[in-house]
Amino acid sequence: MPGPTRRAALAVGAAALAAPALSRVARAQGTQLAIATGTTGGVYYPLGGGLANILSRAIPGLSATVEVTGGSVANNQLLGAGRVGMIFSQVDACVDAVRGVERFRGRPVNVRALAVIYTNRMQVVTTAAAGVSSLADLKGKRVSTGAPGSATELMAFRLIEGAGLDREKDFRARERLSPAESTNAIKDGKLDAYFFVSGIPTSAITDLGASPGVTLRLVDHAEFTDKIVEKHGPVYFPEMIPAGTYPGQTTDNKQMSVANILGVLDTMPAEQAARILEATWKARDELAQVHAEARGFTLDRQKTSAAGVPWHPAAEAFWKAQGAQLA
């Protein structure tokens, strides 16, 4: 893929001129950038590792590292507390953070979008042995709604409510496990199903589908999207996971999706934001080799509606210079 256009280079240069002197001093002394990702069984973590390597090589004086976290909600909280400098996050968690609602009540975070990177798919994972073919069939079952602080938990709660279930009363047991822990619990006969939001394929679900004696099932739920959007806003949309994405998956899975962004605080210096974006965009082919979902990092995905939260000013300038139709 071609590198940034001359217009993009000019936008980066303009952003550099606008950056505070403090940014130049920090770069000369060496800058640390902690990137909050997710659990090791998902997509954020490997992509974050690839991105950290790219940025550390491409930006003089920058040392980028990856943080393993519970996921999007925790990432926004860490960003707001100043403990990380950049996050991978689902849009729904960022919208809640900016509004100061749900888990961010009274503690809003001024998160800004750098880029829309790919789509996250809600996956309701079970096996043929569990006898679950719909969300209604989860009643009385043992389920995991995702790790504490994850966007899986946030989105799972909304999906459960949209399906007319009560997360506190309708399950025989409700765990809060990572995808890898959930897969192991199903293998051990301790869990019937779990929710996980991620790019596809994700290693934990692939592991379950490839396990001897296991027939993987993904539960359809796209029909609840409109009801959830009516309450929580237009951050979700129906999609389909094609048959064969995972071992043993014989039918298409009709599910609900949400976009992912790279987010930073509104106080990130314009020069730093522009350099991060320039390096990331130039290396998008390399990121796609780390995980196939990075192929979704395309110019036509850079939409204000998809980002969900305001753009960082340097990002808005960068994408406009690239020719993105943000509106």
C-alpha positions, 0 to 999 in steps of 0.5 A: 500500500502507498504511504501517506500523500504529500497532503498528509505530510503537510498535515503532519508538519502543521501539527508538529508546528502546533505542538507545545515545546514540552512535547519536543523536550519529552521526545529528546529525553525519551518518551514512554507510551503504554498501550492498553489492549485486552486479554491474551486470548483476544485480538487487541493484545497481539495487535497491540504488540505489533503496533508497539514494535512499529511505533518504537522503530518508527518514532525516534525517542519513543518506547511503546509497551503493551499492557494486558487489561480486562478490555475496553472499559478498563482501558478507558478508565486507565486512560482517564487516570493517566496510567496509559497513553493510548488504548484499543477500545470498542466505541460503545465503551468510549461513548460511555466514557465521554458521556460519564455514564454507566461505569464512568458515572461521575468520572468522564474521560475525554477520550478522542479517536485517532483511527477506526481500526476494525469491527468487533463481533459479539460471539455467543459461544457454546457447544452442541452438548450444551443444547443451546440454540438461542439466547432464550435457551441460556436460561438456567445455564452456566454462562460467562459474561466476560472479564471484569472491566471488559467491553464484552461484559458491557455488550453482553449485559445489553444483549441479555437485556435485549433478549428479555433475560435477567442477568442476575436471576435467569442463569444457573451461574454467571461467571466473569471469565476471560475467553481463554478461561471460558474455553477451559471451563467448557472443556472441563464441563464447568460452563455451558456458554460464554460471551466474547466480543472480538475480531475474528478469528480469535484464538480462544474460540479456535481452541475450543472448536479444535478440541477433540470431542467438541462441536462448536456452536455460535448462537444467532442474536442479530435480531435484537440489534434494533432494540438495543440501538433504540436504548443505547444509540447507533453504535451497534449493527448486524453482521455475519460470521461466515461458516468455517471461520472456526473449526466445526462452525458449519453455519453462518452466525448472525450477530451484532457488531461494534467498531473499534478505535485507537483512542487517546486523551484530548490533551495528547500533543498534536505532534505526537498524535500525528506521528503515531498515526503516520507510522501506524498507517504506513505499517498497516500491511505489517499489522495485517500480518500480525492479525488478519483483522487489521485488514479492516484498517482502511480509509473508508472506515474513517467515519465520524459516525463509526468513531463514535467520539470526537476525533483528536484534532491531529487525527481529523487533519490527518484523515482529511489529508488522506482523502477520507470522507469523514462525514 
